[in-house]
Amino acid sequence: MTTVEIEYCVPCGHLDRASDLAEHLLRTFRERLDRVALVTGDNGVFVVRVDGERVFDIAEEEFDPDEVARRVRERVR
C-alpha cells in the first residue's frame, strides 16, 4: 500500500490547504492509499511525500491539487 505525508506550515495557515488536499487524495484513491498523514511544520513548508519520496514542494513550484494527485497516482501501488 501507499503512504502519503503532507507536511505543512502551521504559522503560515496552511492547515486548510493540507486538509483539503488530504481529502482530495482520499476521495480520489480511496482504499489504494494505506495512509494520508498531516505533519506539522514551520518556515513556510508545504511538502508532499509518497512513501518517503518528495513529489511536491511549494518552495519550488505553484500549488495545484490536481497536479499533486497526478504525481501521487504515478506512485500508487
C-alpha positions in Angstrom: 0.0 0.0 0.0 1.0 3.6 -0.4 1.5 6.2 2.3 1.2 10.0 1.6 2.6 12.6 4.0 1.6 16.2 3.8 4.0 18.5 5.8 2.5 21.9 6.2 3.5 25.2 8.0 1.2 25.9 11.0 2.1 29.6 11.5 1.5 30.2 7.8 -2.0 28.9 7.9 -1.5 26.0 5.5 -3.8 23.7 7.5 -6.8 24.3 5.3 -4.8 23.6 2.2 -3.3 20.5 3.7 -6.6 19.1 4.9 -8.3 19.9 1.6 -5.6 18.1 -0.3 -5.7 15.1 2.1 -9.5 14.8 1.5 -9.0 15.2 -2.3 -6.4 12.3 -2.3 -8.5 10.1 -0.1 -11.6 10.6 -2.3 -9.6 10.0 -5.5 -7.6 6.9 -4.4 -9.8 5.5 -1.6 -8.5 2.1 -0.4 -5.5 2.3 -2.7 -3.9 4.6 0.0 -2.8 3.0 3.2 -2.5 6.3 5.0 -2.6 10.1 4.4 -0.8 11.8 7.3 -0.7 15.5 8.1 2.6 16.6 9.7 3.0 20.0 11.3 6.0 22.2 10.3 7.1 25.8 10.1 9.2 28.1 7.9 6.7 28.1 5.1 6.9 24.4 4.4 4.3 22.6 2.3 5.7 19.4 1.0 4.0 16.2 -0.2 5.8 12.8 0.1 4.7 9.5 -1.3 6.4 6.5 0.5 9.1 9.0 1.7 9.8 10.4 -1.7 9.1 14.1 -2.2 6.7 14.7 -5.1 5.8 18.4 -4.4 7.4 21.3 -2.6 5.7 24.7 -2.6 9.1 26.3 -2.4 9.8 25.1 -5.9 6.5 25.4 -7.7 2.9 26.7 -7.6 0.4 24.5 -5.7 -2.1 22.6 -8.0 -4.0 19.9 -6.2 -4.7 18.1 -9.5 -1.0 18.0 -10.4 -0.2 16.7 -6.9 -2.8 14.0 -7.4 -1.3 13.0 -10.8 2.1 12.7 -9.1 0.6 10.5 -6.4 -1.2 8.4 -9.0 2.2 7.6 -10.6 3.4 6.1 -7.4 0.3 4.3 -6.1 0.8 0.6 -6.0 
